[in-house]
Amino acid sequence: MNAHRINFIILVSIILASCTDNETTTTLDEELQTLMEHASPTGSVDYYVLPQSDDYANIPNQDPHNPITKEKVALGKMLFFETGLAQKAKNPVCMETYSCSSCHIPQKGFLPGRFQGIADGAEGFGYLGSNRTMVDGYTEYDLDAQGNRPLSVMNVAYVTNTLWAGLFGANDLNVGTQSNWVGLAEVNKTGYYGLEAQNIEGFNLHRLDINEKVLYEYGYDKMFDAAFPTVAKVVRYSPTTASFAMGAYLRTILTNRAPFQAYLKGDEQALTEQQKEGAKIFFSKGQCTKCHTSPSFSAMDFFSLGTKDMYEIGGLNTSENDPRIRGRGMFTGAQKDMFKFKVPQLYNLRSYVTFFHGSSKTSIEDVVEFKNRAKSENKFVADAEVPLKELNLTEMEKLALVDFLRNALYDPEMDRYMPSSVLSGNCFPNNDSKSAYDLHCR
């Protein structure tokens, strides 16, 4: 056989192999498209496309009392990171040392950089929030420490009633629950939606304030004027308007630059073959979309998965008597709601330090394995109450699913939602001396 004929055969083989590869890719994309359309409530993959952060008209679940404007977003963005709001610390040593972002760090998926969020009563930042300890002069019971790991504020536009228990907001799931609007939930009597109600209560709970120092020494009065020009001046500068601004800002925090978002818009090269296989598992055998139903893969539903609670892994100021571990049942008091927690969103899990309400898992692999096993690890939840069924995923399927969750749903540019500085000039997200050293901001 001469050299020309050999070269011709090799060339034909390469072309045939290339065609085969293209057919496989096309088939995989078509299979995934069909699965997504089947899972989508609208029958279209466009359902899963997140809006652009400045496309205010298409950001869902806005409180009619608080339509989004760019001026509110600008103010809310500053206030969320402003340590100058910490005007009511339990002890003067912690005045102006923490902020909302102490427990919602953008680079950590807008979550704490450790297993438990602590605002007032703690110091230090470490690497992206990994090292935060109790301040001398505080006791454990003085701490503003969270009994459950906070939920991320990413894609919170798809949440109507907030917290793991869904207790905030007069809207949606809480319509008809007026008899339970006591304690923290009393703010629901304002008629505001979940984000607005939670933010208002948060000012009191997290010992923040809008006072003359914040307004006139730091200069936030002008931003309030721009954001709320039609609100009477006697009520314009308050935790309520500040909470409205934060609510507007938080709804714009959308993970719309993740590779999966590009794929949904037609870029078939945005995902690897393994990630596409993982997406197929996600939308089919993994049964993920049975619970994670919204465009951000969250849901306003509550389930008792049987994961461990914060007190079991060393959380401060919490115990097995902490009402927060009862989930939705803490709010409604109904036995059917006990130990049921809201379905969280699934973007940027790669940034998370811990998972589930009690920070009981420390990797995406752990989460997938837990759901694959479908067994309770919580003494208050029987196996029969866990809504999951054993999935029998193979090792290859688990690897593909983890790749999809870790990388395809990862937006790498969350720092675009941070200000470069705040008006006080303070360090942020924390402003104590140890944090300032860790942050290299002084």
N, C-alpha and C positions, 0 to 999 in steps of 0.2 A: 504494500500500500504506500503510495507516494505521500510526500509531506503535505502537498496541497489538499489531498483528500482527508488526511488526518486533521488538519487545521479546520476544514469545513465541518467535519463531524463534531469537533470540540465546540465550534461556534454554535452549531445547531443545538447541542446539548445545553449550552449556557442559556440560549434563548428560551428553550423549553422549560428549563429550571426556573428562569425568571418569570415566565408566564404562570407556572405552577404556584410560585410564591405569591404573585399578585392575586391569583384566584383565591388562595387561602386567606389573604388579607381581606379581600373584598367579602368573602363569605363570613369571616369573623365580624367585620363591621356590620354586615347585614343582620347577622344573628343578634348582635348587641343592640342594634337599632330596633329590632322587633321586640326584644325583651324590655327595652326602655319604654317603648310605646305602650306595651301591655301594662307596665307598672304605673305609667303616668295617668293621673285622674282625668286628663284632657285627651288622652290618646296621642299626644304629641311630645317629642323630646324637648320642644321649646319650653315646656312647663318647668324644666330643670335649669333653665338659663336665668342667672341672677342679673338684675338690672345694674346699670352703671351707678356709681355712688352719687353722682350729681344729677341723675335722672329722677328728680324728686317725684314727678307725677306717677311714676311706675313703681315706687317703693311702697310695699303693701302695709296694711294694718296701722295706718296713721290715725292717731286720736283726732277726731274732728275739732277738738278744742285746741289742737296744737299742730297745724299743718307745717310741714318742713319748709324752711327758707334758708338761704345761704347764710344770712346773718345769725340765725339761731344756731346753725351748724358750727359757724366760726366761734361763737361764744361757748357752746357746749364742749367743743374740742379743747378749748383752753381750761375751762372749769374742771373737766374730767381729770386733767393732769396737775391741776393747781394745788400745791401743798399749802398755799396760803389760806385755803378754806378750812383747814384744821384748826378752828378757833375755839373749840369746846373740848379739848383733850381733857381726860380725867386728871392728869397731872401736868403742871406747867412745862415739865421737861419735854413733853411730846407736842407742845403747841407748834403748829405749822410744820410737822415732820412727816405727814402721810397724806395720801390723796386717794381718790377712787381707783386710780391706776396702781396703787400699792398691791392690790389683789387682782388686777386685770392688766397684765403686762403684754403689750402687743406681740413681742417676739416669742412669747410663751403661749400663743393662742388666746391672748387676752384673759389669761388665768394666772394664778400665783406661780412663782418659780419654784415652789415647794409644795408639800402635800396639803398644807393648811394655810389659808389666807389670814393674815393678822394686820390690822391697821393701827389704831391707837394702842399704845402699850408695847410696841416692838421697835427694834432698831436694826440697822444693817440691811444690806441688799445682796452682797455676794455677787455671784455671776447670774445675771438676769433673775434676781429675786430668790436665789437658792439658799441664802443664809440670812435668816431673820429671826431674832431671838428676843425674849422678854426683857424689857428695860428695868433696871434697878429702881425700886420704889413702887412698882406695880405688883399686884398679886395675880394669879391665874384668873381670878374672878373679875378683875378690873379690865381684862383684855377685851378688845373688840375682835374676838376670834370667831371664825365661822365654823359652826357645828357640822356643816356639810361643805364639801369642796364647792366653790361657786361655779355657776354655769358661765360659759364663755358669752361675751357680749357680741361676738361675731355673728352676723346674720340674724341678729335679734329682731329684725323686721318681720321675721316669720314666726314670732312668738306673740301671743295675744295676752296671756296671763303668766306672770313671771315668777321666778324661783322654782326649785324642784317641786314644790307643793302647788304651784300655780295660784298662790293666794292673793296676789296683787292684781287689781283691775276690776272695775265694775262691769266689764264687757265679757262677751263670749261665754266661756265655761262658768263664769261666776254670776251670770244672770240667774236670779232665783236663789242665791245663797246669802241673802242679806242678813239672815239670823246669825251668820258666822262672821260678820264684819265687826269684829271686836279685836282689841289688842293691836297688833301690827296691821291687821286688815281693816281697821277702822277708817283708814285713809280712802278706802273704796267708796265711802259715802260721798266723796267729791264727785263721783261719776266718771272719773278719769280712767283711761286705759291702763294696762299693766305697767308699761314702762314709766309713764308719768307718775302713777301712784307709788311705785317702788322707789323712784328717785326722791319723791317728796319725803316719804318715810325714812329713806336712807340718810337724809340730812340729819335727822334726829338720832337715828340708830348709830351712825358712824361719826357723830360729834363734829359736824361741819356747820358752817354758818356763812351767811352773806351779811357782813356788818360794814360799818363806815370805813374801817381800815381796808377791807377788800375792795370796796367801791371807789374810795377817793384817794387813798394812799397808793394803792396798786393800779387804780385807773380803770376798773371794770365798769364803772358807771356809763361810759361812752359806748361800750359794747352792748350793755343792756338797752341803752337808748336806741341803738341801731336795730337790735333784735325785736324789741317790743315797743315800737313808737306809738301804738294805739292804746297801750295799757296805761291807766292813770298812774302818775308818778308816785302816789302814796302806796301803791302795791307793785310797782314795776320792779323794784330791787328786793327780791325775796327768794327764799328757797323754792317757792312754787315756780317762779319764772326761770330760775336757774335749772330746776328739774325739767322744765319744758325744753330748755336749750339743750340739755344733756340728752333728753329723749330724741330730739331731732338729730343730733350728732350720732348717737348710737345706731339709729336706723340706717345710717349711711355706711356703716362698717360692714362691707360685703366682700366676700372672697371671690370676686369676679375675675381674678387673674390666674386662677388655678388652671392647670392643663386640661382638666375635665371640662371646664367652661369653654376653652378653645375648641375642644373636640365636639362639644354640643353645637357649636357654631359652624362646624363643617371642616375643621382642620383634622383630618384623620391621622396625621403624623404627630399630633400632640400627645398621644398615648403610645406606650410601647405595646408589643404583642402581649406580654405578660400582664400589663395593666388592663388591657382589654379583656383578657381571660378572667382577671379578677373582677372586672365590672360585670361580666356575665354571671359569675358566682354571686355577686352582690344582688343582682336583679333576678336571680333564679334560685339555685339550690341553697344559697346562704340565707334566703328568706328575709334579708335585711329590710327590704322596702315594705314588708308587712307592718312594721312599726315606724320606720324612718320614712315618712310619707311626703314631707314638704320639699320644696326645691332645695333647701339647705340640708335635707335629710334629718330634720327634727320632726316633732309632732306634738300637738296639744293632747296627748294621751298619757296615761300613767300606768306603770306596770311594776310589779314586785319581782325583780330579778333575783333577789336573794344574795346580793353582794354585801360585804361587810361595811360596818359603820365607822365613822371617823374616830370615835372613842377607842375602837379596837386596835387602832394603829398608832395610838399615842397623841391624839388631838387634844389640845388644851381647852379648858373650860367647856367640856362636853362629857357626857356619860350615857349609859344605857337608859337613863331617865330623861334625857334631853328630848323634848317634844319634836325637835327638828328631824329626828331619825324616823318619825312616823310618816314622812312624806305628805302626800295629799291628805291623809287621815289627820294630820296635825291641824289642817284648816277646816275640813268638813266635819270631823269627829265621827264619820261613818265607818263602821267596821270594814265595809267593802273597799275602802280607800286606804286602809292602814298599810304602811310600808311600801306604798306605790309612789314612784318618782317619775317626773316628766321625761319624755324621750328627748335627749339632747341632739344638737346638730353634729355633723361629722366632718366638717372641713378643718384642715390644719391640725389634725390629731398628731401629726409628726412633731409639733411643737409642745404638746402636752407633757407634763411631768407625771401626772397621775390621771386615772380614769374612774368613772362612776362617782356617785354622790359621796361615798366615804373614802375616796382616794385609795381604794383597795387594790387596784391593779396599776402596774408601772410601765406597761408597754402595750402596743397594739396587738402584739402576738398573744399576750396574756388575755386581752379582751376577746380575741377571736377564739382562743382555746376555751375560755369560760363559756362562751355562747355555744361552742361546738359540743361541750359536755352537757350543758343545760341542767346543772345541779345547784341547789341553793348552798350558800356558805354562811347564811345568816340564821341564827337560832330562832328568830321571830318569823321566818318564812319557810314553810314546808316545800319540799320539791314539787308537790302537786299544785302549788300556787304559782310556780314559775311558768310563764306563758311560752317559754322556749321549748322546742323539741330538739332532741339530739340530731345534729346535722350530718354526722358521718363524713365530714370533709376529709379528703386525702391530704397528705403533706403538701403535694404540689398545688392543690386547690387552696390550701391555707396560705401558702407563699404568695400565690397570685392575688388573693383577696387582700392580704396585708400590703402588697405593693400598690394596689389600687387605692386603698385607704391612706397609706402613708405618703404617696407621691402624686397620684393623679388628682387628689383633692387638696393639694397643698398650694396655697397662694404665698409666694416667697416675699411679698413686698408689704407686709402689714405695717411697717414703720411709716408708710405714707399717711397713716391716720394719726400720727403723733405731731404735736407742734415742735418747732425747733427750740422754743423757750416759752415760759409763762410770764405774765406781767409782773409778778412779784419779784422775778429774778431768782427765785428759789430753785434748788435742785428738785428734780422730779424723776421718778414717781415718789421717792422718799427724800426727806431733807434733814434727817438727823446726821450727826457728824460721821458716824460709821458708814452710813449710806453714801454720804458725800464723798468719802474716801474711795469707796468701792466704785462709784460712778465717775470718778475723776472730774467732778464738776466744780471743785473749788481749788 
